[in-house]
Amino acid sequence: MKIVVIGGTGLIGSKTVAILRQRGHAVIAASPKSGVNTITGEGVKEAVAGAQVVIDLANSPSFEDKAVLEFFETSGRNLLAAEEAAGVRHHVALSIVGIDRSDNGYFRAKVAQEKLIRTSGIPYTIIRSTQFLEFLRGIADSSMDGNSVRLPPVLFQPIAADDVAANVADVALAAPRNGIVEIAGPERAPFNDVVARYLKAVGDPREVVRDPEAPYWGGRVEERSLVPLGEARLGRIGLDEWLRR
Ligand SMILES: NC(=O)c1ccc[n+]([C@@H]2O[C@H](COP(=O)([O-])OP(=O)(O)OC[C@H]3O[C@@H](n4cnc5c(N)ncnc54)[C@H](OP(=O)(O)O)[C@@H]3O)[C@@H](O)[C@H]2O)c1
């Protein structure tokens, strides 16, 4: 089966491409580096021609509120229009657990991306994932207050990129759900504790301060804002195992 992975050179994209190729599919790893740009439209029509499945794993180069919203709206519109013209039978996209339960610029952009998919008329599956373990350092960096990291003790259930990619590949090869599938890591613990454990393990001396009022990415979060509320597929790799690898 011909499968196009938009963002096929990224963290999740490159792992997903490898899994699908191993299973014998003809996979195009599409990204600006390979001449496929969903913002300018360059190479998109040619890439999706004859594809049964398109997996959107692109990410915005800028996380600034306006830029990220513009990225996911423009990219989504261009890609879905090309898929409709090509008769693509399954659009898969990677979103985030809780984007409609907390407010920040990045989450608003993912809500806009999901809406375009739901109203496109193309059969789809949206995978909502919790934060990647690979993103823990970025979270610590973005939660700095002076010399320490300030985080709320809300529930947190990060997942390894390898587990995310395995789930994305499985979903892409199954029938479209025309709905949402949620995925999360195998362990649930307070956000500040997980980040403190990670920083200690990698020898980062920054102290993590537990602050119930601390925002996440600028938005207020409550106990269950960032974890699946219902059924979710769980990854196998916890923090300790991930650190060992
Ligand atoms: N971080 C998290 O914790 C988290 C949690 C849940 C969901 N997600 C979602 O997971 C998805 C993948 O994230 P990631 O961390 O794997 O991303 P990433 O490593 O930053 O990779 C981004 C990919 O997007 C491509 N790209 C950038 N601009 C593009 C354009 N104009 N047209 C086509 N492709 C473009 C890049 O191509 P080049 O290499 O050519 O630049 C790269 O392949 C994102 O949609 C994100 O919202 C993230």
The ligand as an SDF file (V2000), in Angstrom:
LIG
                    3D

 48 52  0  0  0  0  0  0  0  0999 V2000
    5.8080   17.0240   21.6460 N   0  0  0  0  0  0  0  0  0  0  0  0
    4.8280   16.3530   22.2040 C   0  0  0  0  0  0  0  0  0  0  0  0
    4.9050   15.9970   23.3820 O   0  0  0  0  0  0  0  0  0  0  0  0
    3.5980   16.0070   21.3830 C   0  0  0  0  0  0  0  0  0  0  0  0
    2.5610   15.3340   22.0030 C   0  0  0  0  0  0  0  0  0  0  0  0
    1.4610   14.9420   21.2280 C   0  0  0  0  0  0  0  0  0  0  0  0
    1.4260   15.2420   19.8730 C   0  0  0  0  0  0  0  0  0  0  0  0
    2.4430   15.9320   19.2780 N   0  0  0  0  0  0  0  0  0  0  0  0
    2.3670   16.1880   17.8190 C   0  0  0  0  0  0  0  0  0  0  0  0
    3.2160   15.2530   17.1590 O   0  0  0  0  0  0  0  0  0  0  0  0
    3.4890   15.7310   15.8440 C   0  0  0  0  0  0  0  0  0  0  0  0
    4.9180   15.3610   15.4640 C   0  0  0  0  0  0  0  0  0  0  0  0
    5.8170   15.9630   16.3510 O   0  0  0  0  0  0  0  0  0  0  0  0
    7.3980   15.6940   16.2780 P   0  0  0  0  0  0  0  0  0  0  0  0
    7.9590   16.0810   17.6030 O   0  0  0  0  0  0  0  0  0  0  0  0
    7.6630   14.3400   15.7230 O   0  0  0  0  0  0  0  0  0  0  0  0
    7.8360   16.7910   15.2000 O   0  0  0  0  0  0  0  0  0  0  0  0
    9.3350   17.2080   14.7640 P   0  0  0  0  0  0  0  0  0  0  0  0
   10.3450   16.2120   15.2020 O   0  0  0  0  0  0  0  0  0  0  0  0
    9.5210   18.6410   15.1140 O   0  0  0  0  0  0  0  0  0  0  0  0
    9.2480   17.0830   13.1610 O   0  0  0  0  0  0  0  0  0  0  0  0
    8.5020   17.9840   12.4210 C   0  0  0  0  0  0  0  0  0  0  0  0
    8.3790   17.4840   11.0010 C   0  0  0  0  0  0  0  0  0  0  0  0
    7.5320   18.4060   10.2890 O   0  0  0  0  0  0  0  0  0  0  0  0
    8.1430   18.6880    9.0540 C   0  0  0  0  0  0  0  0  0  0  0  0
    7.6960   19.9650    8.5380 N   0  0  0  0  0  0  0  0  0  0  0  0
    7.9400   21.2110    9.0120 C   0  0  0  0  0  0  0  0  0  0  0  0
    7.3890   22.1430    8.2030 N   0  0  0  0  0  0  0  0  0  0  0  0
    6.7750   21.4580    7.2040 C   0  0  0  0  0  0  0  0  0  0  0  0
    6.0600   21.8540    6.0390 C   0  0  0  0  0  0  0  0  0  0  0  0
    5.8570   23.1520    5.7500 N   0  0  0  0  0  0  0  0  0  0  0  0
    5.5960   20.8930    5.2060 N   0  0  0  0  0  0  0  0  0  0  0  0
    5.8000   19.5710    5.4780 C   0  0  0  0  0  0  0  0  0  0  0  0
    6.4700   19.1400    6.5580 N   0  0  0  0  0  0  0  0  0  0  0  0
    6.9550   20.0740    7.4020 C   0  0  0  0  0  0  0  0  0  0  0  0
    9.6500   18.6590    9.3440 C   0  0  0  0  0  0  0  0  0  0  0  0
   10.3670   18.5220    8.1290 O   0  0  0  0  0  0  0  0  0  0  0  0
   11.9360   18.9730    7.9560 P   0  0  0  0  0  0  0  0  0  0  0  0
   12.7380   17.9220    8.6650 O   0  0  0  0  0  0  0  0  0  0  0  0
   12.1520   18.9250    6.4580 O   0  0  0  0  0  0  0  0  0  0  0  0
   12.0630   20.3310    8.5290 O   0  0  0  0  0  0  0  0  0  0  0  0
    9.7180   17.4220   10.2360 C   0  0  0  0  0  0  0  0  0  0  0  0
    9.7260   16.2580    9.4450 O   0  0  0  0  0  0  0  0  0  0  0  0
    3.1510   17.2270   15.8710 C   0  0  0  0  0  0  0  0  0  0  0  0
    1.9890   17.4580   15.0830 O   0  0  0  0  0  0  0  0  0  0  0  0
    2.8410   17.5320   17.3270 C   0  0  0  0  0  0  0  0  0  0  0  0
    1.8450   18.5030   17.4690 O   0  0  0  0  0  0  0  0  0  0  0  0
    3.5140   16.3000   20.0160 C   0  0  0  0  0  0  0  0  0  0  0  0
  1  2  1  0
  2  3  2  0
  2  4  1  0
  4  5  1  0
  4 48  2  0
  5  6  2  0
  6  7  1  0
  7  8  2  0
  8  9  1  0
  8 48  1  0
  9 10  1  0
  9 46  1  0
 10 11  1  0
 11 12  1  0
 11 44  1  0
 12 13  1  0
 13 14  1  0
 14 15  2  0
 14 16  1  0
 14 17  1  0
 17 18  1  0
 18 19  2  0
 18 20  1  0
 18 21  1  0
 21 22  1  0
 22 23  1  0
 23 24  1  0
 23 42  1  0
 24 25  1  0
 25 26  1  0
 25 36  1  0
 26 27  1  0
 26 35  1  0
 27 28  2  0
 28 29  1  0
 29 30  1  0
 29 35  2  0
 30 31  1  0
 30 32  2  0
 32 33  1  0
 33 34  2  0
 34 35  1  0
 36 37  1  0
 36 42  1  0
 37 38  1  0
 38 39  2  0
 38 40  1  0
 38 41  1  0
 42 43  1  0
 44 45  1  0
 44 46  1  0
 46 47  1  0
M  CHG  2   8   1  16  -1
M  END
$$$$
